[in-house]
Amino acid sequence: MPPKQAATKVGNRRPVIAGRLFLYVFGAVLRYDSRMSLTLYNTFSNKDEEFSPIEEGKVSMYTCGPTVYGRPHIGNYSSFLMADLLRRWLEVSGYAVTHVKNITDVGHLVADADEGEDKIEKQAKQEKADPLAIARKYTEQYLEDEKALNMLEPQYRPKATETIAEMIGIIETLVAGGHAYETKDGVYFAVESFPDYGKLSGNILKNLTAGARVEVKEEKRHPADFALWKKCIGANAHHKLRWNSPWGEGFPGWHIECSAMSQKFLGKQIDIHTGGEDNIFPHHECEIAQSECSGPKPFVRYWIHKRRIDIGSTSSPRGVQKMSKSLGNVVTISDIQEMGYSPLDLRYYLLSVHYRTQLKFTKKGLDDAKKARRKIMEWMAEVEQSPRSDADITSWKQKFSSAMNADINTPEALASVFDLMAYSRNEGVLGACREMADIIRRTFGCFDTQQEQAIPTEVLALVQEREQARSKKDFEASDRLRDDIAALGYEVRDLPEGQKITPM
């Protein structure tokens, strides 16, 4: 049985009003039951499937986390945000989700292959530091970025280096069952022992020969056999991160790590496994093989993958290329902030495109996302300040729910939000939208003013001074103070209910 979900604490919503200056603090818990109609595109079956978890009302979910050898870029975060959005919608829909998101801190070799240098140890050499210190450094940076992007904390965040015993146990089971064999330099999984190998990615085993991500070694029984354990001999003789095992000192292969961490915290069968499309082969394909040869089938019921992010390129014939550290074209959260955007603007941008659509990252797209997010937040503020209304907006809730239940169709869901914004203003029913606003806020995770940087006291003092000038009809002073506030990076607008302050 999966572990019980830890309790989630969420604060109460309460408007904070100082004179005619109003600021908003959001946060509310709602149960919005739409479980019966959720469909997800399953990469394994290549079709939309109605979601039905192993245990009614509960969801076990595993997300491939970062390999901590450098600061992740927004291409990495697009996959993590997709998983966060899916989890949020499941919870809004009434499910209790147990979420595991790992940290890979050993065994991920360059080019995702079985040969070559460990990415973390390579970075450690460049920075003249200990590999574990490098892993800690970039784990801390990742967690800072995750917080800035308002991602929910997983119930479990295991590290590969803390799960070695479980990995060895699975490898022993595979060897005993004839699915793995020992060689001079390690232990390999025998892909020919698993007839379903290749079904996730569409790679036919007989066509897998030497090439990208497939290593030919004399002792391999098949070119596609992949490493479960690497011995610290030969090219790996100086590998610093090493553990004792039945096959000698060594370290785990990348693929076995996620199987061990998911089994340890979620059991041998899980509902949902998420990741980027670049994880499909070989990583997730290998996870299925080793997990189903050491446990029941299916290992995962629903495989959900995020399409990659492209960025403009003058060197590519298509004018775009994949965002990748190896290509040196990455954009980080720090870059986004230096450009003058909130990380939550980026969150909105990445989530506003359907997760199975390939996004070309542009500054214009980020600008549009920033404006759209501000408009929704302004509408939510109006909703909070409006008298409660019993007007029926059920059809709008259904539009939003139907879009999210249709394979997490965020463009359609957000379109319904903008339609509701126009309708509620035109019909004077803003006060009927409080529950709906909370559902939208909890689902997308980027409309909560508590997540924004606090307005500086210097700005607040100028706002109060301007309010006094306005009350005295000293419009010259009011305009001057507006300019002073703008110089500090904030826009002030005069509304019937008072001054509205927003970052520029």
Stockholm file with secondary structure:
# STOCKHOLM 1.0

chainA/1-504         MPPKQAATKVGNRRPVIAGRLFLYVFGAVLRYDSRMSLTLYNTFSNKDEEFSPIEEGKVSMYTCGPTVYGRPHIGNYSSFLMADLLRRWLEVSGYAVTHVKNITDVGHLVADADEGEDKIEKQAKQEKADPLAIARKYTEQYLEDEKALNMLEPQYRPKATETIAEMIGIIETLVAGGHAYETKDGVYFAVESFPDYGKLSGNILKNLTAGARVEVKEEKRHPADFALWKKCIGANAHHKLRWNSPWGEGFPGWHIECSAMSQKFLGKQIDIHTGGEDNIFPHHECEIAQSECSGPKPFVRYWIHKRRIDIGSTSSPRGVQKMSKSLGNVVTISDIQEMGYSPLDLRYYLLSVHYRTQLKFTKKGLDDAKKARRKIMEWMAEVEQSPRSDADITSWKQKFSSAMNADINTPEALASVFDLMAYSRNEGVLGACREMADIIRRTFGCFDTQQEQAIPTEVLALVQEREQARSKKDFEASDRLRDDIAALGYEVRDLPEGQKITPM
#=GR chainA/1-504 SS CCCCCCCCCCCCCEEEEETTEEEEECCCCCCCCCGGGCEEEETTTTEEEECCCSSTTEEEEEECCCBSSSCCCHHHHHHHHHHHHHHHHHHHTTCEEEEEECBBCSCCBGGGSSSSCBHHHHHHHHHTSCHHHHHHHHHHHHHHHHHHTTCCCCSBCCBGGGCHHHHHHHHHHHHHTTSEEECSSEEEECGGGCTTTTTTTTCCGGGCCSBTTBCCCTTCSSTTCEEEEEESSGGGTTCSSCBCCTTCSEEECHHHHHHHHHHHHHCSCEEEEEEEGGGIIIIIHHHHHHHHTSSCSCSEEEEEEECCEEEECSSSTTSEEECCGGGTCCCCHHHHHHTTCCHHHHHHHHHSSCTTSCEEECHHHHHHHHHHHHHHHHHHHHHHHSCCCCCCCHHHHHHHHHHHHBTCCHHHHHHHHHHHHHHHHHTTCGGGCHHHHHHHHHHHSCCCGGGSCCCCHHHHHHHHHHHHHHHTTCHHHHHHHHHHHHHTTEEEEEETTEEEEEEC
#=GC SS_cons         CCCCCCCCCCCCCEEEEETTEEEEECCCCCCCCCGGGCEEEETTTTEEEECCCSSTTEEEEEECCCBSSSCCCHHHHHHHHHHHHHHHHHHHTTCEEEEEECBBCSCCBGGGSSSSCBHHHHHHHHHTSCHHHHHHHHHHHHHHHHHHTTCCCCSBCCBGGGCHHHHHHHHHHHHHTTSEEECSSEEEECGGGCTTTTTTTTCCGGGCCSBTTBCCCTTCSSTTCEEEEEESSGGGTTCSSCBCCTTCSEEECHHHHHHHHHHHHHCSCEEEEEEEGGGIIIIIHHHHHHHHTSSCSCSEEEEEEECCEEEECSSSTTSEEECCGGGTCCCCHHHHHHTTCCHHHHHHHHHSSCTTSCEEECHHHHHHHHHHHHHHHHHHHHHHHSCCCCCCCHHHHHHHHHHHHBTCCHHHHHHHHHHHHHHHHHTTCGGGCHHHHHHHHHHHSCCCGGGSCCCCHHHHHHHHHHHHHHHTTCHHHHHHHHHHHHHTTEEEEEETTEEEEEEC
//
